[in-house]
Amino acid sequence: MAAPAIAVESLISGVRLSSVGPGEVTGTDVIHEPSNMDLAMKLHYIRAIYYFRSSSVEGLTIFTIKECTFRWFNLYPHTCGRFRRSESGRPFIKCNDCGARFIEARCSKTLENWLEMEGCSLYHKLLVSNDVLGPELGFSPPILIQVTIFKCGGMALSFSWAHVLGDAFSLSKFLNLLSQIMAGHQPPNSPLPKPETKVSKSNNSSLLAVELRSVKRVEPVGDHWITANNCKMENYSFQITDQQLEVLSSKLFQTAQITPFESLSALFWQCLASITEGSEPKTVTICRKDSDNREKETLISNNPIINTVQVDFSVAEADPKELAALIMEQKVDEKSKIEALVQQDEGLTDLIMYGANLTFVDLEEADLYGLELKKEKPVFVNYTIDGVGDEGLILVMKGLRNVSDGSNGGEGRTVTVVLPKNQILKLKEKLQKEWSIA
């Protein structure tokens, strides 16, 4: 088993490390206080990779990219700060301009060759840092950037993002600001997010913990912000074409009222129920963008809608339309309870949300293809999340674009799953056999 691992690692070479940060001094004693929802997500990490063809990066140097990041981080200096703890133990960020880690590397494959392999987590992890915050919390950067140049001249631009900074919608918005700066435009200055209003302590935190379905308490992690799994977790990306979506819609749902996210969530939920040994996943968590309450300014934060759906029947034998309808309509929002629990425990509670139940994340509204280089969109964007609990995670986002035709439109959907290793192989076999999804 050692030989394949060596072969995989040998695909990447010439690794160089440096740091980038704000181009202007932030000031003394400037702090950022993460919200209760931010701290609830502190054990999770978003890993995003943007793939660009050679024409998009021709003439673009590492120096140019770094120079743009200096102005980029001026807008949000807390993203280059370091975590500290208050007297109560609640974490906050000291905006001390320590910077983000910057990684340069080269790949022996062409972009097209790489994208043929990209679905496997073994390859994905070579292009994006897997670092976490801690155990020396005060020295850990919350952002790591990696630039990987392919044999053909194409490039992968990747970001490791501590979820405590903000959700995937915030990350994509933040990255799109970099695109504006690289195009020669200067976005308006953005103030630091204001500390949220404190939540009342009148509720009993232990009662809240019992009632909450969408999150799970874990053993205290101290200053090393990651939790251990009971099984080996891996990720894999499925590419679903528009034609396959149409077939799913016509065969399973017979209605245009059900969105691709809901139809794919229902399909994957049912498939996982049919292959899972032991009890089926009868409670799932649905995470979506909160379009109504999201700040209209350019602030970054964690501001999701977190719903749970629970059934008392066999998911494997259910009508997929019924599962999709439940995902769409019958929901219990738990965000305010999660915030109250974190507030009452002074931010010291260690929770996981992704994977506490089988979790579906709707990224269809995220502008993942808004990060452009030389006015060209990436040919492919993939997000995944680390720190996922044993029940697993499924992200649905806009899909793979054609590498050769240069079109700007999305094509189908990418469904990235983070599941126990033994479930991924079974899931692949079932989707291939029944729906020709590979």
C-alpha positions in Angstrom: 0.0 0.0 0.0 3.0 2.4 0.4 3.8 2.6 -3.3 0.6 4.4 -4.4 1.0 6.9 -1.6 4.5 7.7 -2.8 3.3 8.1 -6.4 0.6 10.5 -5.4 2.9 12.6 -3.3 5.4 12.8 -6.2 2.9 14.7 -8.3 3.6 17.9 -6.4 7.1 19.4 -6.1 9.0 22.6 -5.6 7.0 23.6 -2.5 7.9 27.0 -1.0 6.4 28.7 2.1 6.1 32.4 2.9 3.5 34.8 4.4 1.3 37.6 3.2 -0.7 40.1 5.2 -2.3 43.5 5.1 -0.2 46.2 3.3 -1.1 48.8 6.0 -0.6 48.6 9.7 -4.0 47.8 11.4 -3.2 49.6 14.6 -2.7 48.7 18.2 -5.1 46.8 20.4 -7.6 46.2 17.6 -9.6 43.0 18.2 -12.4 41.1 16.5 -15.0 39.2 18.6 -16.4 36.2 16.7 -20.1 35.9 17.1 -21.8 33.0 18.9 -22.5 31.3 15.6 -18.9 31.8 14.5 -17.6 30.0 17.6 -20.2 27.2 17.1 -18.4 26.4 13.8 -14.8 26.7 15.1 -14.0 23.0 14.7 -14.8 23.0 10.9 -12.6 24.1 8.0 -13.5 25.0 4.4 -11.1 23.9 1.7 -11.7 25.6 -1.7 -9.9 25.0 -5.0 -10.2 27.2 -8.1 -8.8 25.8 -11.4 -7.7 28.2 -14.2 -6.6 27.4 -17.7 -3.2 28.7 -18.9 -4.8 31.6 -20.8 -6.2 33.0 -17.5 -2.8 33.1 -15.8 -0.5 34.0 -18.7 1.9 36.7 -17.5 0.5 36.4 -13.9 3.4 36.1 -11.4 3.6 35.1 -7.8 4.7 38.6 -7.0 1.6 40.0 -8.6 -0.7 37.7 -6.7 1.0 38.6 -3.4 0.9 42.3 -4.1 -2.8 42.1 -4.6 -3.3 40.2 -1.3 -1.7 43.1 0.6 -4.6 45.3 -0.5 -7.1 42.5 -0.1 -6.3 41.8 3.5 -6.5 45.6 4.3 -10.3 45.2 3.9 -10.5 42.4 6.6 -7.4 42.6 8.8 -8.9 40.2 11.4 -8.5 37.4 8.8 -4.7 37.8 9.3 -4.9 38.0 13.1 -4.3 35.3 15.7 -6.6 33.9 18.3 -6.3 34.8 22.0 -8.6 34.2 24.9 -10.3 36.6 27.2 -10.3 36.3 31.0 -13.4 34.2 30.7 -11.7 31.9 28.2 -13.9 33.1 25.2 -11.8 33.3 22.0 -11.2 36.5 20.2 -8.9 37.6 17.3 -6.1 40.0 17.9 -5.7 42.0 14.7 -1.9 41.9 14.8 -1.2 41.6 11.0 0.6 38.2 11.5 -0.6 37.3 8.0 -1.8 34.2 6.1 0.5 31.3 5.0 1.3 31.4 1.3 2.4 28.1 -0.4 3.8 27.7 -3.9 4.1 24.4 -5.7 4.3 22.8 -9.1 2.4 19.8 -10.5 3.7 17.2 -13.0 0.2 16.8 -14.5 -1.7 19.0 -17.0 -4.9 20.7 -15.8 -7.1 18.4 -17.9 -5.3 15.3 -16.6 -5.7 16.5 -13.0 -9.4 17.2 -13.4 -9.9 13.6 -14.5 -8.5 12.5 -11.1 -9.8 15.4 -9.0 -12.8 13.6 -7.5 -10.6 11.5 -5.1 -9.7 13.2 -1.8 -6.1 11.9 -2.2 -5.5 14.3 -5.0 -7.7 17.2 -3.7 -5.6 17.4 -0.5 -2.4 17.9 -2.5 -3.6 21.3 -3.7 -5.0 22.7 -0.5 -3.5 22.9 3.0 -5.0 20.6 5.6 -3.7 22.6 8.6 -6.0 23.4 11.5 -5.9 26.0 14.3 -3.7 25.0 17.2 -2.4 23.4 19.3 -0.4 26.6 19.6 -3.5 28.7 18.9 -1.8 32.0 19.2 0.6 31.2 16.3 -1.9 29.5 13.9 -3.0 31.4 10.7 -6.7 31.1 10.0 -6.1 31.3 6.2 -3.6 29.4 4.0 -3.3 30.1 0.3 -1.7 27.7 -2.2 -0.8 28.4 -5.8 0.0 25.3 -7.8 1.2 25.5 -11.4 0.4 22.6 -13.7 2.6 21.2 -16.5 0.4 22.9 -19.1 0.7 26.3 -17.5 -2.7 26.2 -15.9 -3.1 27.0 -12.2 -4.9 25.9 -9.1 -5.6 28.7 -6.6 -6.7 27.2 -3.3 -7.7 28.4 0.1 -7.8 26.8 3.5 -10.3 28.8 5.6 -11.1 28.4 9.3 -14.9 28.2 9.4 -14.9 30.4 12.5 -14.2 33.4 10.2 -17.4 32.8 8.1 -19.3 30.3 6.0 -18.8 29.3 2.4 -20.9 32.2 1.2 -18.7 34.6 3.1 -15.6 32.9 1.7 -16.8 33.1 -1.9 -17.7 36.8 -1.4 -14.3 37.4 0.2 -12.5 35.7 -2.7 -14.4 37.6 -5.3 -13.1 40.8 -3.8 -9.6 39.5 -4.6 -10.7 39.1 -8.2 -11.8 42.8 -8.3 -8.4 43.9 -6.9 -6.5 41.8 -9.4 -8.5 43.4 -12.2 -7.4 46.8 -11.0 -10.5 47.8 -9.2 -10.5 48.9 -5.5 -13.5 47.7 -3.5 -14.8 50.0 -0.8 -13.2 49.8 2.6 -15.0 47.3 4.8 -15.3 47.8 8.6 -14.7 45.0 11.0 -17.8 43.1 11.9 -19.5 44.4 15.0 -19.7 42.1 18.0 -23.2 40.6 18.1 -25.8 41.5 20.7 -25.5 39.2 23.7 -28.1 36.5 23.9 -30.2 36.2 27.1 -29.0 33.7 29.6 -32.5 32.9 30.9 -32.7 29.5 29.1 -31.1 26.4 30.6 -28.0 25.4 28.5 -28.3 21.7 29.5 -31.9 21.7 28.3 -30.9 23.3 25.0 -28.2 20.7 24.5 -30.9 18.0 24.8 -33.3 19.7 22.5 -30.8 20.5 19.7 -30.7 18.0 16.9 -28.4 19.8 14.5 -25.3 20.0 16.7 -23.4 17.6 18.9 -21.2 18.3 21.9 -17.7 16.8 21.7 -15.0 16.3 24.3 -13.2 19.6 25.1 -10.5 20.2 22.5 -8.6 23.0 24.3 -6.5 25.1 21.9 -6.3 22.4 19.2 -9.5 23.0 17.2 -10.2 19.7 15.6 -12.1 16.7 16.9 -11.3 13.0 16.3 -13.6 10.7 14.3 -14.6 7.1 15.2 -13.9 6.1 11.6 -11.7 7.2 8.7 -13.5 10.0 6.7 -12.8 10.7 3.0 -14.3 13.0 0.4 -15.3 12.3 -3.2 -16.9 14.5 -5.8 -19.6 13.4 -8.2 -20.2 15.3 -11.4 -24.0 15.5 -12.3 -24.8 16.8 -15.8 -27.8 18.8 -16.7 -29.1 15.8 -18.7 -28.8 13.6 -15.6 -30.7 16.2 -13.5 -33.5 16.1 -16.1 -33.7 12.3 -15.9 -33.8 12.5 -12.1 -36.5 15.1 -12.3 -38.7 13.2 -14.8 -38.3 9.7 -13.3 -38.4 10.5 -9.5 -40.1 13.8 -9.0 -42.2 14.7 -12.0 -42.3 18.3 -10.9 -40.4 21.5 -11.5 -41.2 22.7 -7.9 -38.3 20.6 -6.5 -34.9 22.3 -7.0 -31.7 20.4 -8.0 -30.5 20.7 -4.4 -33.6 19.1 -3.0 -33.8 16.4 -5.6 -30.1 15.5 -5.2 -30.4 15.6 -1.4 -33.3 13.2 -1.5 -31.5 10.9 -3.9 -28.3 10.8 -1.8 -30.2 10.4 1.5 -32.1 7.4 0.1 -29.0 5.8 -1.4 -27.1 6.2 1.8 -30.0 4.7 3.8 -29.9 1.7 1.6 -26.2 1.0 1.9 -25.7 1.9 5.6 -25.1 -1.0 7.9 -27.3 -0.7 11.0 -29.9 2.0 11.5 -30.7 4.4 8.6 -30.1 8.1 8.9 -33.6 9.2 9.9 -32.6 12.7 11.1 -30.8 15.0 8.7 -29.6 18.6 8.9 -30.1 21.1 6.1 -27.8 24.1 5.9 -28.8 27.0 3.5 -28.0 30.6 2.9 -30.1 33.0 5.0 -30.9 35.4 2.2 -33.4 37.5 4.3 -31.1 38.2 7.3 -27.7 38.2 5.8 -25.9 41.5 6.2 -26.1 43.6 3.0 -22.6 45.1 3.7 -19.5 43.3 2.7 -19.1 41.7 6.2 -18.0 38.1 6.5 -19.6 35.9 9.1 -21.5 32.6 9.8 -25.1 33.3 9.1 -26.8 30.1 7.9 -30.3 28.7 8.2 -29.9 25.4 10.0 -32.9 23.1 9.7 -33.5 19.5 10.8 -35.8 17.0 9.2 -36.7 13.8 11.1 -38.7 10.9 9.8 -40.3 7.8 11.5 -40.4 5.6 8.4 -37.9 3.6 6.3 -35.9 6.1 4.1 -34.6 3.4 1.8 -38.2 2.4 0.9 -39.7 5.9 0.9 -40.9 7.7 -2.2 -38.1 10.2 -3.1 -40.7 12.9 -3.7 -41.8 12.6 -0.1 -38.2 13.0 1.1 -37.7 16.0 -1.2 -40.9 17.6 0.1 -39.8 17.2 3.7 -36.4 18.8 2.9 -38.3 21.7 1.2 -41.1 22.2 3.6 -41.0 20.5 7.0 -38.1 22.1 8.8 -37.2 23.1 12.4 -34.7 26.1 12.5 -32.2 25.7 15.3 -29.8 28.6 14.7 -31.1 30.7 17.6 -30.8 27.8 20.0 -27.2 27.1 18.9 -26.3 30.7 19.5 -27.9 30.7 22.9 -26.0 27.6 23.9 -22.7 29.1 22.9 -23.5 32.4 24.7 -24.4 30.7 27.9 -21.2 28.7 28.0 -19.1 31.8 27.4 -18.0 30.5 24.0 -16.3 27.5 25.6 -18.6 24.8 24.3 -17.0 22.5 21.7 -19.6 21.5 19.0 -19.8 20.0 15.6 -22.6 20.7 13.2 -21.5 19.1 10.0 -21.8 15.4 10.5 -23.6 15.5 13.8 -26.4 14.2 11.6 -26.1 13.4 7.9 -25.8 17.1 6.8 -26.7 18.6 3.4 -25.3 22.0 2.5 -26.9 24.1 -0.3 -24.2 26.1 -2.0 -26.2 26.7 -5.2 -26.6 30.4 -4.4 -22.9 30.9 -3.7 -21.1 32.8 -6.5 -18.3 30.3 -6.7 -17.3 31.2 -10.2 -17.0 35.0 -9.4 -13.3 34.8 -8.8 -11.9 35.7 -12.2 -8.4 36.1 -13.6 -7.9 38.3 -16.6 -11.7 38.3 -17.0 -11.8 34.5 -17.3 -13.8 32.4 -14.9 -12.3 29.2 -13.5 -13.0 26.0 -15.4 -13.9 24.2 -12.2 -14.4 25.1 -8.5 -14.7 22.6 -5.7 -15.4 23.2 -2.0 -15.1 20.6 0.7 -15.2 20.8 4.5 -12.9 19.2 7.2 -13.8 18.5 10.8 -16.9 16.6 9.7 -18.5 14.2 12.2 -19.1 10.5 11.6 -22.6 10.9 10.1 -21.2 12.7 7.1 -21.7 15.7 4.9 -23.0 16.4 1.4 -22.4 19.7 -0.4 -24.3 20.6 -3.6 -22.8 23.4 -5.8 -22.6 24.5 -9.4 -20.8 22.0 -11.5 -17.8 21.4 -13.8 -17.5 23.8 -16.7 -16.1 22.7 -20.1 -12.3 23.0 -20.0 -12.0 23.5 -23.8 -14.9 25.7 -24.9 -14.3 28.7 -22.7 -17.9 29.2 -21.9 -18.9 31.2 -18.8 -22.0 29.1 -17.7 -22.1 26.5 -15.1 -22.8 22.9 -16.2 -24.8 20.5 -14.0 -23.9 20.1 -10.4 -20.9 19.0 -8.3 -21.9 16.9 -5.3 -19.0 16.6 -2.9 -19.5 14.0 -0.1 -17.5 13.6 3.1 -18.3 10.2 4.5 -16.8 7.2 6.2 -14.4 5.6 3.8 -16.4 2.3 3.6 -19.5 4.1 2.6 -18.0 6.0 -0.4 -17.2 2.9 -2.4 -20.7 1.5 -1.8 -22.3 4.8 -2.7 -20.3 5.1 -5.9 -21.3 1.6 -7.0 -25.0 2.3 -6.3 -25.1 5.6 -8.1 -23.2 4.2 -11.1 -25.4 1.1 -11.3 -28.8 2.9 -10.9 -28.2 6.4 -12.4 -24.9 6.2 -14.3 -23.4 8.8 -11.9 -19.7 8.3 -11.5 
